[in-house]
């Protein structure tokens, strides 16, 4: 399956999640960009601005739609969110990526939960201020996108991660979790 055939479900529509979803929505690089946020107002705003093409009322609904799941929530919430939505995710989910700035600790936990579809994905870009109001579909242009595989990450997951990086206007670079965390510190 290629990126263009996928529905991407984004959990968290702040700066990074919103920018990623917006770029994918504008470019037509994916079949559909679904999105969920804890704030229904944020979901509505994201839909009104064209950041997402499919609003989701619940995280579970968002998980059920996605071929690719993007965890763009605070690192401290990723494991809990994953446990919550895992039963609702498609059995054929192709990839699960987290956009967190550290990978070693949370990455191992998420890898154990999700298995072969999981890899860390960290676009090395951002702004000083977060939130959907600061999202920018050009945020990742020219950025290195760190692809952080774990022991059981599938080749298909890494291939989709590379496609995603390029669709965002960045370029993929595979790196181990510890090396990533040292470089990002």
C-alpha positions in Angstrom: 0.0 0.0 0.0 1.3 3.4 -0.9 0.8 6.7 1.0 -1.7 8.0 -1.6 -4.0 5.0 -0.9 -4.1 5.6 2.8 -6.3 7.4 5.3 -4.0 9.1 7.8 -5.6 9.6 11.3 -3.9 12.3 13.3 -4.4 12.4 17.1 -3.7 15.9 18.3 -4.2 18.9 16.1 -1.7 21.3 17.6 1.4 22.7 15.9 2.9 19.5 14.7 -0.2 17.4 14.1 -2.1 20.3 12.6 0.8 21.2 10.3 1.2 17.6 9.2 -2.5 17.0 8.5 -2.8 20.3 6.7 0.1 19.6 4.4 -1.3 16.2 3.6 -4.8 17.6 3.0 -3.6 20.4 0.7 -1.2 18.2 -1.3 -3.6 15.3 -1.9 -0.8 13.0 -0.9 -3.2 10.8 1.0 -6.7 9.5 0.4 -8.0 11.3 3.5 -6.7 13.2 6.6 -8.8 12.4 9.6 -8.2 14.2 12.9 -9.1 14.2 16.5 -8.3 16.5 19.4 -9.5 16.5 23.1 -11.1 19.8 22.2 -14.1 19.6 20.0 -13.6 23.3 19.1 -10.1 22.5 17.8 -11.5 19.7 15.6 -14.2 22.1 14.2 -11.6 24.8 13.5 -9.3 22.3 11.8 -12.1 21.1 9.6 -13.2 24.7 8.8 -9.6 25.7 7.8 -9.2 22.6 5.7 -6.5 21.2 8.0 -8.4 17.9 8.0 -10.8 16.3 5.6 -12.5 14.1 8.1 -13.3 15.3 11.6 -13.6 12.7 14.4 -15.6 13.1 17.6 -13.7 10.4 19.4 -10.1 9.0 19.4 -11.7 5.6 18.9 -13.4 6.8 15.7 -10.2 8.3 14.5 -8.4 5.0 15.1 -11.0 3.0 13.3 -10.5 5.0 10.1 -6.8 5.1 9.8 -4.4 3.1 7.7 -1.7 5.2 9.2 -2.0 6.6 12.8 -0.1 9.7 13.8 0.3 10.3 17.6 0.8 14.1 17.9 -0.1 14.3 21.5 2.2 15.1 24.5 4.7 12.2 25.1 3.2 11.6 28.5 -0.2 10.8 26.9 1.0 8.5 24.1 1.0 5.2 25.9 -2.4 5.8 27.5 -3.9 7.0 24.2 -2.4 3.9 22.4 -3.9 1.5 24.9 -7.3 3.3 24.6 -7.4 3.2 20.8 -5.6 -0.1 20.0 -8.8 -2.2 20.2 -10.5 0.1 17.6 -7.6 0.3 15.1 -8.0 -1.5 11.9 -6.4 -5.0 12.0 -4.7 -4.0 8.8 -3.2 -0.7 10.2 -0.1 -0.1 8.1 1.9 2.3 10.3 1.8 4.0 13.7 4.1 7.0 14.1 4.7 9.2 17.1 5.9 12.8 16.6 7.5 13.0 20.0 10.9 14.6 20.5 12.3 11.6 22.4 12.2 8.0 21.3 14.1 5.5 23.5 11.7 5.2 26.5 8.3 5.8 24.9 9.3 4.2 21.6 10.0 0.8 23.3 6.6 1.0 25.1 4.8 1.9 21.9 6.7 -0.8 19.9 5.6 -3.4 22.4 2.0 -2.2 22.2 1.7 -1.8 18.4 4.2 -4.3 17.1 5.5 -4.2 13.5 3.5 -1.2 12.3 5.2 1.1 14.8 8.2 3.4 14.3 9.2 6.7 15.7 8.9 9.7 13.3 10.3 13.1 14.3 10.3 16.0 11.8 13.1 18.2 13.0 11.0 21.4 12.8 8.8 23.5 15.0 8.1 27.0 16.3 8.3 28.5 19.8 4.5 28.6 20.0 2.2 25.6 19.7 -1.4 25.1 18.9 -3.5 24.8 15.8 -3.5 28.6 15.4 0.3 28.3 14.7 0.0 25.3 12.3 1.6 25.8 8.9 1.5 23.4 6.0 5.0 24.4 5.0 6.5 23.8 8.5 8.4 20.7 7.5 9.8 21.9 4.2 13.5 21.1 4.1 13.4 19.4 7.4 15.1 16.2 8.3 12.5 13.6 9.4 14.1 11.2 11.7 12.8 7.6 11.2 13.4 5.6 14.3 12.8 1.9 13.8 12.6 -0.6 16.6 13.5 -4.3 16.6 10.2 -5.4 15.2 9.4 -2.5 12.8 8.3 -3.8 9.5 9.9 -2.8 6.2 6.5 -1.5 5.0 6.3 0.8 8.0 9.7 2.3 7.1 8.8 2.7 3.5 5.6 4.6 4.4 7.6 6.7 6.8 10.0 7.7 4.0 7.0 8.5 1.7 5.4 10.6 4.5 8.7 12.6 5.1 8.9 13.4 1.4 5.1 14.3 1.2 5.8 16.8 4.0 8.6 18.4 2.0 11.3 17.0 4.2 13.7 14.1 3.7 13.9 10.9 5.7 16.9 9.8 7.7 16.9 6.5 9.6 18.5 6.7 13.0 18.5 4.6 16.2 16.5 5.7 19.2 19.5 6.6 21.5 21.3 8.4 18.7 18.1 10.3 17.9 17.6 11.3 21.6 21.3 12.5 21.8 20.9 14.5 18.6 17.6 16.1 19.6 18.7 17.0 23.1 
